[in-house]
């Protein structure tokens, strides 16, 4: 039995839905009204640009990631279309498998050059070949990780920072994902070599690495581990229905247009990094900013993941691409599993499990588990950019996940959940669990502020809504209200998970992996 099997009285469920939906709608209404006033003031010229004439509003230009995405979108689409055409051409020519794989291993890096530029691809090839030689000589995961972390460190040093924007940003994004792919691929090669030595030749290992790392639909943001890539290659023979492909295409177009329209009407991205505005605006506007900025972040990743997923589906692959909406998830363990499945799988399979299950570490199982969680979030910080604000974001995520882990351990040790049901009844147990989850939800909200803005802005938001930094034990009145709202949000989230479960992808059976090995070996 789990909390999702416990049902509240109908009026409480309906009340939770009404209260939460009303607050979400009110938040967007507030930001819409405030944006009309904010856009009419004397504002930073770099924060806004001329918008679409049909809308008649200036466009918020502060969401750098989305601006780069829209700038690079024509190149991504061109490379993806050429990728699909090259695949169709190889099928029409009826090339044998080995010849088709060899041609693809040469064509796909060239397509990456079209999408991301020749320099990131060249650096990626150099890094990949260096790790390949390291793997062949040492057959050591420690050496693989040490050199990979060194490469991560160079991204944010003076070595590459001489490049202007958006080239530097595109370069960093591309190389970080290449390093994830190289770690995943060569870790798999090392594990295989420990069993029976290297089973593939020097050339075939390089070729297969290129096929994995430069497969255009999975080249950056829509990341998959090497094991899942092999499995999807086997399952691709089943294909995807045209109906599902068309639906993905419609969703991509819709959410792309949605994000662009939002940037013309709602200026929360500019407001959330405007310190003076955050210091003087009303508290309800401050709360609305955090919610709407978070929802915009989700919407843009639906569009970004969706574009690459569309072409992966055209290839017959099964991408795990739909990020969960932040407005329906109260626990960050669910968020991490369901927002970016590829990154979560990498963290689980290549960092958490190897440390937690390592018998050579002289610690008990619980301590190793906590150590694994800590190192995992240290890597999360390294991967995302190594800034101070991202350090706070990763730290708050770590604390929230540790709270969940401790609660789970306590429940397994003393069976708290069953005891509560027996003593308090199912209704009150569900209510008590709702209250217990609120601290986790609060940490998640505070972490989002650090992720979407910067340290100075996040400090202002948290100080005004939660705690006085000079007297941290003093609780702001707004926090009391937010705790009450948080209870209804948690109950809404539990009910949503019960009625429409978040899609948590489970890795395919080991049998499918064995089938994949037969194809590739």
N, C-alpha and C positions, 0 to 999 in steps of 0.2 A: 504494500500500500504506500502511496505517496501523497503529497499535498494536493496534487492535481485530481486525486480521486475524491477529495473532500468537497462537498458542495455547500454553499451558503444559501440561506433563504433567498427567494427570488427577488424580494424588494431590495436586499443588500447588493445583489449582483447588478440589478438595474440601476441602483443609486451610484455604484462605482463607475459604471459605464457613462452615465449622464454627467457625473461630476468631472470625470477625466476628459471626455469629449468636449464638454463646455469650456474647460480650461484651455484645451488645445486650440479650439476655435477662437476663444478670446485672445489668446497669445498672438495668433496671426492677425486678428483685427487690430490689436494694439500696435503691432509692428507696422502694419499698413498705415495707420493714422500717424504714428511717429515718423515714419519714413517720408511722408508728404511734407512734414515740418522740417525734418532733417535735411532733405534734399533742397529745400528752399533757402537754407542758411548759407553763410560763406564757408565753403568746405574746401578741403584739400583737393587741388585739381588732379592729383595723381590717384585719388580714390574713386573718381567718377569720370566717365567718358560719355560722349554723345550716344544716346540710345536709338532704338528703332523709331523711325518717324511715325509709324502707325500707332505706337503706344504713346508717344509724346512725353516720355520721361527720360532723364539721364540714367545711365546704367552703372550700377555698383561694380567697381573694377578691382576691389580689394581681395577677392578670392583668387589668389595667385594660381593655385593648382588647377582650378577650372579654366582660367584664362589660358594657361599653357595647353590644357587639353583641347580647347577650341582652336587654338593656333595650330596645333599639330594634327588635328582631326583629319584634314584632307590627305595628309601624308599617311596616316594610319589606314584610312579607307583605301587609298591607292595600293598600299602594300598588301592589305588583306585581300583585295580583289585580285591582284596579280598572283597571290598565293593560291587562291582558289582556282584561277585559270590554269596555273602551272600543274596543279593536281589533276584537273580534268584532262589536260593535254597528255600527261603521262598515262592516264587511264585509256585515252583514245589510242595512243601509240602501242598499247598493250605490252609495255616493257616488262621484263621479268623483275621479280621483287628486288634482287640485289642491285640491278642496274638503276631501278627507280629510286632506291634508297641512296645510292651514290649521287645521282643527279640532284636529288632533294637536298642532300647535305651541302651542296655547292650553291644551289639557288636560294635556299632559305636565309643564309647570312647576307646575301645581296639584297633580299627583300627587307631585312632588318636595317640595312644601310639606308634604304629609301624612307623607312618610317622614322628612324632615330638619328641618322647621320652616320658617316663612315667612321668618325673618330671613336664614338662609344663602342661600336662593333669591333674596331681594331683593338682597343684596350681590353674589351671582353675576351677576344681571342687570345691575347697575350696572357691575361690572367688565367683563362681556362687551360691553356697549354702548360703554364707553370704548375698549376695544380695537378694536371695530368702526369707530368714528369715526377712531381713529388709523390703522387700515389703509386706510381710504378716502382720508384726506388725504395720508398720507406714502408709502404703499405700500412700507414699509421693514421688513425683518425685524429690523434693529437696534432700531428704535423699538418694535416689538412686544415684543421680548424685554426691553428696558429697563423698560417699564411693567409687564410681567408680573412681573419680578423685584422691582420696587418693591411690587407687590401681595403677593408672597410674603413680603417683609420685614415688611409690616404685620401679618401673621397672628400673629407671635410677639412683637409689641411691646405697649405699654400700650394700644393703640387698642382691642383686643378682649379683652384678658386679664381685664377686669372681670367677664366672664361666669363663672358657676360650672360645675362639672362635673356631668354629662357634656356639657352644651350646648356648652361651649367646644371640647371634643375633636371633637364631631360637626361643628361649624362649620368647624374647621380642616381636617378630612378632606374635607369637601364642597368647600370653596373650593380646596384644592390640586388636587383632581381636575378641578374646573371650569377652573382655569387651564391644566392640561395640555390639556384639550379645546379651549379657546379658542386656545392657541398652535398646536395641530395644525390647527384649522379655518382660522384666519386666515393661517397659513403657506401653506396650500394656496391660499387666495384670492390671496395676494400672488404666488405662483409662477404662477398662471393669468393674473393681470393683466399680468405682465411679458411674456407671450407675445402676448396680443392684447387687453389691457385687460380691465376688469371685464365679464364676459359676462352677469352676472345683475343684475337691478335691485336697488335699495336694499332694497325690501321682501322680495324672494325671498331675498336674502343673509341677512337677519335671520331669516326663517322657517326656512331650512335650518340655520342655526346653532342655533336652538332645538330643532329636531328631533334634531340630533346631541347637543347638550349635555344635554338633558333626557330623552333616551330612558331610561326607568327601569331596565331591566336593566343598562345600561352607565353608570349615573349616577355611580358612585364606584369601588369597589374593582375591579370587573371592567371595566377600562378598555380601549378600543380607539382607535387613531388614526383620523382622519377618512377616510383612504384605505381602510383595512380596513373601516370602517363602510359606506362606499359599496359595496364589493365584497360584503359580507355581505347588504346590502339587495337586490342583484341575485340572489344565489344563494338567497335565502330562498324563492323560488318552488318550489324542490325540496322544501322542508319537511324535517322530521325524523321518523323512525319513532317511534311511540308506545312501542316497546320501549326505545329509547335514552332517551327522556324519562323513563319510569318508573324506569329504572336510575339516572339522575341524581338523581331524587327520593329513591330508597331510599338512595343514598350520602349525600345531604345529611342525612337523618334519622339515619342510622347515625353519621356523624362528629360531628353535633351532640350526640347522646346520649353518644358516646364521650368527647368533651371534658368534658362535665358529670360523667360518672362518674370520669374521671381526676382532676378537681379535688377529688373527695370522698375519693380513696384515695391519690393521689400528690401530694405537696406541693412539688414541685421549683420551682414558680414563686415560692413564698414563700422557700424556702431560698436561691435564687440571688440574692436581693436582701437577704439577712440577713448582714451583714458579720461579726458575731461567730460565727455558725454556720460561715461559710466559712473563718474563721481557725482553727477548732478541730476541724472534722470530719476524718475519715480521707481520704486522698488518693483511694482508689478511689471513695468517695462523691462527691468533688469532680468526678471525671471523669464519673461517672454523671449528675450534675446537668446538666452541659453537654449531654450527648447527649439525655437525656430532655426537657429544656426545649426543645431544638431540634426534636425530633420532635413535641412538643405544638404548637409554632408552626406546623409544617407541617399538622398535623391540623386546626387551627382555620381555616386558610386554605382547606383543601379544603371545609369546611362553608360558609365565607363566599363564596368564589367560586362554589361549587356552587349556592347559592340563586339568585343572579342568572343563572347559566348556565341553570338550569332554565326560567326564564321567557323567556330569550332563545331557547331551543330551541322553546318553545311558539309563539313568533313566527316560527319557521322560520329563525332566524339560526344561525350556526355559531360559537359562542363558543370561544375557546382558553382553557380555564379550569383544566385539571388541573395543579396545581403539582407539580413533581418532589419526591420524598422526599429529604431531606438525608442520609439514612443510606445512600444508594447513589450519591452524586455526590462525586467527589474534587476536581474542578476547578471553580472558581467561574465560569469562562466558560460552562460548561454550566448551572450553577445560574442565572445571570442570564438566559440564553436561555429556560430551561424552567420557572422558578418563576412569574414574572409576565410573560407574553409581551407584554401590552399596554404595560407600562412599558418593557420592553426595546426594543420596536419604536419607542416614542417617543424613547428615548435614542439609538438608532441613527440614525433618520431625521431627527430635528430638531436633534440636537446633534453626534453623532460625525461622520456623513457630511458635513454642510455645512462643518465645520471641516477635516476630513481632505482633502476634495476641493476646497477653496477655493484657486483659482489666484492670488488677490490677496494671500494671505499669503506674505511673502518668506522662506519656509523650505523645506527639502527635504521630500520625501514622508515620510521616517521621523520627522523632528522634528514635522511636522504631525500625524502619527498619534499620537505620544506626547502632544502638546498636546491633541488631541481627547479622548484617554482621560482626561487630567487634568481638563479642563473638564467632561466628562461626570460624573465622580464628585464634582466640586464641586457640580454641580446635584443629584446624588443626595442629598448632605448637606442642601442647601437644601430640597429637596422633603420629606425625612423629618422635619425638625424643628429642625435647626440647634443641637442640644445638643452638649456636649463629648464625651459617650460616642458619639454618632452620628458625630462628626467622626473619632474613632479608628476606628470601624467602617468608615467610608467610606475612610479612609486605608489601612487594612490590605487592604481590597478592591482599592484602586487598586494597591498594591504587588504583590498576588497576580496581578492581571490584567497588569501590566507584566512580571512574570516570565514569564508565559505568552507574551506578545507577543515578548519578547526571545528566548526559546527557539525560537519559531516562525520568527523572522527568521534566527537562526543556522542552523537546520536548512535553510531555503530557500537560504541563501547557500552553505553547504558540504555540504549533503546528508548530514548526520550520521546520520540514520535509516538510510539505505541502506548507509552505510559500516559502521555497527554490525552490521547483519544479515550483511554479507559477512565481517566479521572475527570477530564473536562468536557468530554463529548466531542464529536467531529466539528460542530459549528465553532465552538470556542477554540479548538485546536487550530482551525484555519485562521481565525482572527489573531491568535497569538503568533502564529508563524508570519502573518502579514506584518505585525509589529516588529518581529525579529529581523525581517529582511530590510527594514527602513534604513539602518546604518549602512548596509551594503549599497543601497540605491543612492544614498546621499554621497558616499565616496565616489560613486560612478559619475554623478552629476558634476561634482567639483573637478574630477579628472578631465571631463569633457571641456570645461572652461579653459584649463591649461592647454589642452590639445588644440582648441580652435582659436586661441588668442595668443597671449604671451604672459610672462610672469607678472608684470606690472598690472595688466588688465585683470588677470585672474585674481590677484590679491585684492584688488578693489571690489570685485564681485563678491568674493567670499567674505570679506570684512563687512560689507554692507548687508549681506543676506544672512550670515551665520555667526561669526565670532569677531570680537574686538581684538585686534592684534596686540594691543597693549594690555588687555585683560582677557586672555583667551578663554578663561572660564566663564566669561559673561556671554550669555546667549542672546542674540538679537531677536526681537519679537517676530520678525519675518520668518525666522527659522521654525518657530512654533507652528505657524500657519503651514509652512512647507512640509513639516512632519505629518500634519493632519492630511494634507493633500497626498503626501507620499503613501499613506496607508491605503487610500482609495486607488492610487495608481498600482500598488502592489497587488491588491485584490483584482483589479482589472487585468493585470498581466497574468496572474494565475488562471483566471477564467478564460482569457484568450488562449493560453497554452492548452487548457483543457478542451476548448471548443475547436480551435484551429491550431494544432501544434506547430511550433517553429520547426522548419525543415532542417534537421540535423543529419547531415550526410554520414552514412556508415560506410566504411571502406568495403569494397567488394570481397568476396570470399577468396581464400588462398588458392582455390582451384583456378580461378581466373588468372591469377598471377602465374601459375605454372603453365597455363595455356600461352600466356604472353611470352614466357621464356622460350617456349618451343618455337614461336614465330621468329623471335629476334636472334636466337642462337642456332 
